[in-house]
Amino acid sequence: MHPILYSFRRCPYAMRARLAIASSGIEVELREILLRDKAPQLLQASPKATVPVLVQNNENILDESLDIMDWALAISDPERWMQPEQGTTAEMRALILRCDEEFKPRLDHYKYASRYDDVDGTKERDLASEYLWELDKQLQGQDYLFGSRISFADMAIVTFVRQYANVDRAWFDGQEWKNLNRWLVEFLESERFLSIMEKYKKWEDGDEVVLFGSPK
């Protein structure tokens, strides 16, 4: 029986979980969820009602994207995401933590400014950009954040940079973060990204099983 992954195609958290699963070579049952019409099975599995959620053997549940990435890569890490060419695993995790705890809230305030009281979207955009300038500096002279090959940090962060860029792509492309933009464009044009962004219809109980990933 395959582990079940509840996912939503455009969610950056779900994207990074799918990226790790695809890299690991594990195969899961994919259940595409609509956030405005969540399946009862998702709500039963995780009261948080957010994606991604991974259910193993109908009982072991992971409902944090980084935990799902860790689970997949602990089983199989053929691209050595968890072994950075430069730096340490602790440094990768620190950079990801700042993405999740500092950058992402500011990104939300920028993208969804109208949902918040007394929030200046432009100010939040600029505050969020401070993190991106740091990434741009770290990418100087190298292809990826921790050297010449993809790491856990790249794939855990890039989906949120994509979300930020898409709020106002013309503005984003007009900034001088050339290293960051090159890194993002390479990801967006990659077969890796295209493969995890395949469209699936909303899952409903009784549907034919949809498998995602590649069995070893």
N, C-alpha and C positions, 0 to 999 in steps of 0.2 A: 504494500500500500504506500503510495507516494505521500510525502508531506504536502499539506495544502497551504498555498499562499494566497491570501486575500490581498488584492492590489487595486490600484487605480492608476491608469496609464500616465496621467500628467502630474501626479504627486511626486515631488522631488525625493521625499523619504522612500516611497515605494520604488522609485527609479533606482536609487542606490542599492536597495536590497536586491532588485532584479539583476543589477550589474554584477554583484558579488556571486549570486547563484549561478549566473551564466558563466562567469569566469571559473568557478569551482568545478563545473561539469556535472553538478547535481541536477536531477530532474524532479520537478515538483508539479503538483496539480495547480494550475492558475485559475483563480476565480476573480474575474473583473467586477469591481464594485462601483456603483454610482453613489457618490457621497450624499446626494440629496434623497436617495432611496436605498438605504442600507439594508442588506440582507439580514434576516433574523439570525442566521447562523454566525455572521460576523459579530453581531451584538452579544450573542451567547458566548462566543469564544473570548471576546475582549470587551468589557464594559466601556473602555475608552472610546470605542467606536471609531477609531482612526486606522488608517492603513500605513504600512503593511502589517499584517498579522500572519504568523506562520504557526500552523497546527500540526504537531507530530503525533501519530498514533492516537488521534482523537482526544488527547489529554495534555501533552506537553506543549505549552503555548509561549511563543515569543511575540511581543507586540511593540518592540522598539526596533527601528531600522538598523541601528548599529549592532544590536544583539543578533539580528538575522544575518548581517554581514559576517560577524564573528563566527556564528554557527557554521555557515557555509564554508568559510575559509579554514576553519579548524578541521573540517573533514577533508578538504582538498584545496590546495593553493598552488596550482601549477604555474601561475605567472609570478609567484613570490611577492604578492601584494604586501604581505606582512613582514617582508624582509627588505626594507628600503636599501637602495644602493648607497645612499648617503643618509646620515642622521640615524635616529633610533625610532623604534615603535612608539616609545613614550612621546617623542617629539611629534610624530604623526598624530597621535591621539590628542595632544594638546592643541594642535592646529585645528583639528576637527571640532574639539570642544568649543573653541572660540567661534567657529562657524555657527554652531548650533545655539550657543548661549548669547553671543554678542551680535553676530552678523544677521542671523535669521530673524530675530525680533525687529531689527531696524528695517530689514527687507519687507517684512509684513506691514510695518507702519508706512513705508514708502508705497508699496503696491496697493494697500487697502486703506489709505489715509482717511477716506470718507467714513470708514467704519469706527473710527476712534475720535473721541472728543479731544479738542485742543492739540491735534497732531498736525505738524507742518510736513507734508510729504517731501518737499524739496530738501528740507533740513535733514530728514531721516535718510533720504537718498545719499546725501553728502556724508553723513555719519557712517553709513554702511560702507561707503566707498573707501574709507580708511583701511578697512580690512583687505579690500581688493588691491589697493596700492601695495600692501605688504606682500600679497601673493605675487603681484607683478615683479616685485623686487626679488622674491625667492626664485622666480622662474627665469631670471636673467642668466643667460649663458647655459641653460639646460632645458631639456624638453619637458620635464615634469617637476613636480614640487620637490621630490627627493632624489633627483638624478636623471639618468637617461632612459629610465623605464617607468611604466605606470606603477603607482603604489596605492595602498589602501586609502591614503589621504586624498589623492587625486579624485578617485571615484566616489569618495564620501562627500566631497566638497563641490565638485563641478556641477552637479544638478541644481544646486542653489545659486551658483553664479549664472547659470543659464536662466533661471527664473528672474533674477535681478536684471539681466540684460534685456529680457523680453518685455519688461515694463515700458521701456522707451529705448528701442534698439538704436534709433538714430542718435540719441544722446550718448548711449553707451559706446557706439562705434566712433564717436567723435572725441573720446578721451584718449589720452596719451599712454594708456597701459598696453603697449604693443605686445609685450610678452604674454600678458593675461589673455588678450584677444586671440592671439595665435593659438594658445593652449585650448581655449574654448572652442574656436572654430574647428580645430583638428578633431576634438571630441564630437562635435555636432555632425561632422561629415563622415565620421567613422562607421564602419559596419557594426562595430560594437554597440553604438548608440541606436542605430537604425533597427538592429535586431531586437532590442528590448522595448522598442516603441511600436511594435506591431499592434494593430488595433484588434480588439476582441469585443464581442457583444457582451452586454451585461449578463453576468452569471445568474442563473435561476436554478433552484433545486430540481433535479431530474435531467438537467442538461448533460450532453455528452462531455466526458472528461477532456479538458484541454491541458496538454502537458507543455511545460516550459523548461528550457535548459537542455543540456546534452548529457545523456548517460555516459559514464566512463567506460 
